[in-house]
C-alpha cells in the first residue's frame, strides 16, 4: 500500500490526482501545516527538505513531485505516460522536467518571495516572475496544442500543468492578478477535460476544491488540514 503524505492544495494534490488515475491502492496521511508538521522529525525522515509531498512506497520514501510522478508512471496499471520504448517518451520527459524544474520552481518563487529577494525588491521580483510564468504557460500551451495526446488525462502532465494554472489564479493572496486562462486555449481544453474526470472529482472532494478546480478555482475548504 502506498501512503501519500499530503496537505490540501499543496503539491501533493498533483500526486493525488495521478494516484486516483493510476489504479494503484493508496492511503493518505495529513501533514498539518498549521502545526508546521512538515518540519517535524518524523516527516523529515521521509523528506529531509521539509517540503510536501512524500510518498511511502515498498521501495522506500520518495520526494520531489516530478520524481514521484515518474515512479508512478512506470508502475501503474493505467498508462500515465508513454512507455520507455515509445517514440513519444522523449517529449514526455522533456515537458515533465520543464514543468517540474522550471515552471513549478518559478511559481514557488512567487509564493515565497522573501526567501529569494530583499523586501524592497519583492514588487519588482513578482513582476519579473509573472512575465516568466506567462512565457512558460505559452510554451506549454503550444506543446499541448501540438501533441494533445501527450498531455491528455490520464497523463501525469495533465494534473501537473493544471494545478500550476490553478495556483496561478489563487496565490499568493493579495497579489495583482496576472494569469488569464483564456490566453491559453489548449490548456483551457486540458483543464476542462481533467476536471470532468471522476478521478479529479474525487480528489476535489477530498481536498475541498470546489466543482471546477481548474477552470474556475476557489480557495480550498478541506475537510481536514490547511492549504497554508
C-alpha positions in Angstrom: 0.0 0.0 0.0 1.3 3.4 -0.9 1.0 6.3 1.5 0.7 9.9 0.3 1.8 12.4 2.9 -0.2 15.5 1.9 -1.6 18.9 2.7 -4.7 20.2 0.9 -4.0 22.1 -2.3 -0.2 21.6 -2.0 2.0 19.9 -4.5 0.6 16.6 -3.1 -2.6 17.4 -5.0 -0.7 16.7 -8.2 0.3 13.3 -6.9 -3.2 12.6 -5.5 -4.7 13.3 -9.0 -2.2 10.9 -10.6 -2.8 8.3 -7.9 -6.6 8.5 -8.5 -6.0 7.8 -12.2 -3.3 5.1 -11.6 -5.3 2.1 -10.4 -2.8 1.7 -7.6 -4.1 1.4 -4.0 -3.1 4.2 -1.7 -4.0 6.0 1.5 -3.3 9.5 2.7 -1.6 10.9 5.8 -2.2 14.5 6.7 0.8 16.8 7.1 -0.7 19.6 9.2 0.8 22.8 8.1 -0.9 24.7 10.9 1.4 22.9 13.2 4.4 23.0 10.8 4.3 19.2 10.7 6.4 19.3 7.6 9.3 20.3 9.8 8.8 17.6 12.4 11.4 14.9 12.9 9.0 12.2 11.7 8.3 13.9 8.4 11.9 15.0 7.8 12.8 11.3 8.0 10.7 10.9 4.9 11.6 14.2 3.1 14.7 15.9 4.6 13.9 19.0 2.6 10.8 19.5 4.7 8.5 20.0 1.6 5.2 18.4 0.7 4.6 15.7 -0.7 6.3 12.5 0.2 5.2 9.1 -1.0 5.9 6.0 1.0 6.4 3.0 -1.3 7.7 -0.6 -0.9 10.9 0.8 -2.3 11.1 3.5 0.4 10.1 7.1 0.6 10.1 9.3 -2.5 10.0 13.1 -2.6 10.1 15.7 -5.3 6.8 15.9 -7.3 8.4 15.1 -10.7 10.2 12.0 -9.3 7.0 10.7 -7.7 5.1 11.1 -10.9 7.7 9.3 -12.9 7.9 6.5 -10.4 4.1 6.1 -10.6 4.0 6.2 -14.3 6.5 3.4 -14.5 4.4 1.1 -12.2 0.7 2.0 -12.6 -1.5 -0.4 -14.5 -3.0 2.6 -16.2 -0.9 4.3 -18.9 0.1 7.6 -17.2 3.0 8.2 -19.6 4.4 6.8 -22.8 6.4 3.6 -22.2 10.2 3.8 -22.3 10.2 2.3 -25.8 7.5 4.6 -27.1 8.9 7.3 -29.5 6.9 9.9 -27.6 8.8 9.1 -24.4 11.4 11.8 -25.0 8.8 14.5 -25.5 7.0 13.4 -22.3 10.2 13.6 -20.3 11.3 17.0 -21.5 7.9 18.5 -20.7 7.7 16.7 -17.3 11.1 18.1 -16.3 10.3 21.5 -17.7 7.1 21.6 -15.7 8.9 20.4 -12.5 12.2 22.1 -12.7 11.3 25.4 -14.4 7.6 26.3 -14.2 6.9 24.8 -10.7 10.2 26.2 -9.4 9.5 29.7 -10.7 5.9 29.7 -9.4 7.2 28.8 -5.9 9.5 31.8 -6.1 6.3 33.9 -6.5 4.7 32.3 -3.5 7.7 32.8 -1.1 9.5 35.9 -2.5 11.0 36.7 0.9 13.1 33.6 0.5 14.7 34.9 -2.7 14.9 38.7 -2.6 15.0 41.6 0.0 11.7 43.1 1.0 12.3 46.3 -1.1 12.8 44.2 -4.2 9.7 42.0 -3.9 7.4 44.1 -6.1 9.9 44.0 -9.0 10.7 40.3 -8.4 7.0 39.5 -8.7 6.6 41.4 -12.0 9.7 39.6 -13.4 8.4 36.2 -12.3 4.9 36.8 -13.6 6.4 37.6 -17.0 8.5 34.4 -16.8 5.4 32.3 -15.9 3.4 33.7 -18.8 6.2 32.6 -21.1 6.2 29.2 -19.5 2.5 28.8 -20.0 2.8 30.0 -23.6 5.3 27.2 -24.3 3.1 24.6 -22.5 0.1 25.8 -24.4 1.9 25.4 -27.7 3.2 21.9 -26.7 -0.3 20.8 -25.7 -1.8 22.1 -28.9 0.9 20.3 -30.9 0.7 17.0 -29.1 -2.6 16.9 -27.2 -2.4 13.2 -26.6 0.8 13.6 -24.7 -0.8 15.9 -22.1 -4.4 14.5 -22.1 -5.5 12.7 -18.9 -4.6 10.2 -17.6 -1.1 11.5 -18.5 0.7 12.8 -15.4 1.4 16.0 -17.3 -2.3 17.0 -17.1 -2.6 17.3 -13.2 0.8 18.9 -13.0 0.2 21.7 -15.5 -3.4 22.2 -14.5 -2.6 22.5 -10.8 0.1 25.1 -11.6 -2.6 27.1 -13.5 -5.0 26.8 -10.5 -2.4 28.2 -8.2 -1.5 31.0 -10.6 -5.1 32.3 -10.2 -5.2 32.0 -6.4 -1.8 32.5 -4.9 -0.2 34.4 -3.3 -3.3 36.1 -1.8 -3.4 39.8 -2.3 -1.2 39.8 -5.4 -2.2 41.6 -8.5 -3.6 39.0 -10.9 -1.5 38.3 -13.9 -2.8 34.9 -15.1 -5.7 34.6 -17.5 -6.7 31.1 -18.5 -8.4 32.3 -21.7 -5.0 33.3 -23.2 -4.1 29.6 -23.4 -6.8 27.7 -25.4 -5.1 24.3 -25.5 -4.5 24.4 -21.7 -8.1 25.6 -21.2 -9.3 22.5 -23.0 -6.9 20.3 -21.0 -8.2 21.8 -17.7 -11.8 21.2 -18.7 -11.1 17.6 -19.7 -9.3 17.0 -16.4 -11.8 18.4 -14.0 -14.6 16.4 -15.7 -12.9 13.1 -15.0 -14.1 11.0 -12.0 -10.6 10.8 -10.6 -10.2 14.5 -10.5 -13.7 14.9 -9.0 -12.8 12.5 -6.2 -9.6 14.4 -5.5 -11.5 17.7 -5.5 -14.0 16.4 -2.9 -11.2 15.0 -0.7 -9.4 18.4 -0.6 -12.4 20.7 -0.8 -11.5 22.3 -4.1 -15.0 23.0 -5.5 -16.7 21.7 -8.6 -14.4 23.4 -11.1 -11.0 23.4 -9.5 -9.0 24.2 -12.7 -11.2 26.4 -14.9 -12.9 28.4 -12.0 -10.7 27.8 -9.0 -11.7 28.8 -5.4 -9.7 28.6 -2.2 -9.6 25.2 -0.7 -12.1 24.4 2.0 -10.8 20.9 3.0 -12.4 18.5 5.5 -9.0 18.3 7.3 -5.8 20.3 7.4 -4.9 23.6 5.8 -3.5 24.6 2.4 -1.2 27.2 4.1 
